[in-house]
Amino acid sequence: MKKIIYIALSLVMALGVTSCNMEFFPYDSLEIGEGMKTYQDALSYRVSIYSPLKSFVGSLRETVEDTRSDLFNAKADFGNYYGRWHSWQNDMTDSESSSVWFGDYAIIGNVNFAIDSYTYLINNAETLGITEEQVKMIELYRGEAHMVRAMAFLDLATKFCKAYDESTADEPASGVPLPTTYAPTSDASSYPGRTTLIETYTQILDDISEAELAIDVPGKQNSAYFTKDAVLALRARVYLYMGAWDLAMEDALAVINGGPYALANTPETIKLMWDGDTSTENIMRVSKNDKDTGGATGGYYYINDQDKGDGTTPNPQYLPTKTLLNLYDKTNDMRYPVYFESHNVKAGYDRAEMVVFYKFKGNPSLRTDARWNYVHMGKPFRLAELYLIMAECGVELEDEDIATFYLNELRKARITGFDTKKTYGSLDALREEIRNERVKELVGEGFRMHDLKRWGLAMNRGVSQNPSMTHSTYDNITKQPGDFRFLWPIPKAEMDANPQFKGQQNDGF
């Protein structure tokens, strides 16, 4: 078991530092059929399929996206953490682009090895002495690998590509490279280039379809593993991004009506969802223990208590905008005291009472000592997102009843005394309310920039709570729809080493 896990981690690390070849492994890597020969090998390798999710959810992939959006202001003395992104001056040399690009392709390379190896075991089961029951389990593991690959490709597509538009989705080099087999090579001439965006999304859907065929595990609250409901939740998100409203609603509704989930609807249960990592609405939760450090990034940048270390003396890098805070009913919205706390904050020589973003203060059971480490268990799929998908798809299909119902149901669960008979007057007004609710619910979880991009909206940095406490240079940034920096740049290391990428950099970089 130790040997197979070591091999898995070696593959991930190798891909993480390789400049361009998404299938390049160490010279002593094993051939398919050598790395896995038994069912126990297959079971042991399953760890390497799930372990990347610990940093894939709750990492800089989310923090960079929201701190460069309209939702946060940099504190006046913020130390320039993610400063080039927040100021919209990032370029292809920034480490964050490289970290996400090569990190995602490391995950993809790892699961490609898993998928091909699992297929080998299945096809040669009789020769290898693998039983029919074990074959069924290996098919499940292969389906799980397809899910991880779909998530990685989607992460790349939402960051490095334009929003999906059927009329332009077949433009050359509008998607990302799609390595789907384990084929190690150091021959630069065979490295993959960019595909079209429709090919990218087709591959994502194909992977989800493969997962759906293999994963027959019933949904359950807070599952550490992929279930039928997790598969449907991911596909609903993909269809939403593609503007396939009917299909997104079909998958979202299947989970809402058929799954064992319920929206958290009390202050205690909403709080428990974030600082206890358990909830009736978590479709999936990435399992962690106190030895794991992934998932701390967001909490650190938003709270950063290096004084007492117990959250009472925060020194955040970023503060929520007044514009964001004013979206909430601060008296009755049960999310507000969970997501935000008021503290005396220092910026340079100034001090002021400021509202700080506390959604990711972390799970106390994951701390190694009394000091906060902001570690929490990532929640890739939550029921609330599916209610928001139903509401958005309803309004885009001009079905005001459906859109209003799911918006009001979510608000009833989150806002004390909310009137579920509330109406909004027009489709445009309803659409605005749904989009605002998406902000209020999902803030900090990395959705905002892609939402602005796919809605065709400008990035207008929100008004500061207190301009003397925030970085005036960046407080009033506005970027119009179509600005080239809505997209992430392909890393320079990729552009330099991969000849297929000549002329394929995102415009403007």
Secondary structure by P-SEA (a helix, b strand, c coil): caaaaaaaaaaaaaaaacccccccccccccccccccccaaaaaaacccccccccccccccccaaaaaaccccccccccccccccccccccccccaaaaaaaaaaaaaaaaaaaaaaaaaaaaaacccccccaaaaaaaaaaaaaaaaaaaaaaaaaaaccccccccccccccccccccccccccccccccccccccaaaaaaaaaaaaaaaaaccccccccccccccaaaaaaaaaaaaaaacaaaaaaaaaaaaaacccccccccaaaaaaaccccccccccccccccccccccaaaaaaacccccccccccccccccccccccccccccccccccccccccccccccccccccccccccccccccccccccbbbbbbcccaaaaaaaaaaaaaaacaaaaaaaaaaaaaaacccccccccccccaaaaaaaaaaaaaaccccccccaaaaaaaccccccccccccccccccccccccccccccccccccaaaaaccccccccccccc
